[in-house]
């Protein structure tokens, strides 16, 4: 199992959310967007020049700012 920050995951990769490195407000915001600990998400688009990261959580595409994505720890699926 490889733990990495969401910002390090390549586009079109599936991963499982392991934890959040933020307070309860951040966790609540992510959960409201459909990103929950234990859920599988797919990185749709990851820009390496500082833009947002787009993920597919269930059937919903969500854009996450880079600073918030930096605080989401995931396990990349092979």
C-alpha positions in Angstrom: 0.0 0.0 0.0 1.4 3.3 -1.1 0.2 6.4 0.7 0.5 9.6 -1.3 -1.0 13.1 -1.4 -3.8 13.5 -4.0 -1.6 16.1 -5.8 0.9 13.3 -6.6 -1.6 11.0 -8.4 -1.5 10.9 -12.2 -4.6 11.6 -14.3 -6.9 8.6 -15.0 -5.7 6.9 -11.8 -8.0 5.3 -9.3 -7.3 5.6 -5.6 -8.9 5.1 -2.2 -9.2 8.0 0.3 -7.3 7.1 3.5 -7.4 10.3 5.5 -7.6 14.1 5.6 -4.8 16.3 7.0 -7.3 19.0 8.0 -9.8 20.1 10.6 -13.4 19.1 10.9 -14.6 21.9 8.6 -12.4 20.6 5.7 -13.6 17.1 6.3 -17.3 18.2 6.3 -16.7 20.1 3.1 -15.1 17.2 1.3 -17.8 14.8 2.6 -20.5 17.2 1.2 -18.7 16.9 -2.2 -18.9 13.1 -2.0 -15.2 12.6 -1.0 -15.2 10.4 2.1 -12.6 8.3 3.8 -12.7 4.7 2.4 -14.3 5.8 -0.9 -12.7 5.2 -4.2 -12.2 8.2 -6.5 -10.7 8.6 -9.9 -8.4 11.5 -10.8 -9.8 12.9 -14.0 -7.4 15.8 -14.6 -4.3 16.8 -12.6 -2.4 19.9 -13.6 1.2 20.0 -12.4 1.3 23.8 -12.8 -0.8 24.6 -9.8 -4.4 24.5 -11.0 -7.2 22.5 -9.4 -7.5 18.7 -9.5 -10.7 17.2 -11.0 -11.8 13.9 -9.5 -14.7 11.6 -10.1 -16.4 10.7 -6.8 -19.2 8.3 -7.5 -21.0 9.8 -10.5 -20.0 13.4 -9.7 -17.0 15.3 -11.0 -15.5 17.6 -8.4 -12.8 20.2 -8.8 -10.6 20.6 -5.7 -8.1 23.4 -5.2 -4.5 22.4 -5.0 -4.1 23.4 -1.3 -7.0 21.2 -0.3 -5.9 18.3 -2.5 -2.5 18.5 -0.8 -4.1 17.5 2.4 -6.0 14.5 1.1 -4.1 11.2 1.6 -4.9 8.4 -0.8 -3.8 4.9 -1.8 -3.3 4.5 -5.5 -4.9 1.3 -7.0 -2.9 -0.8 -9.4 
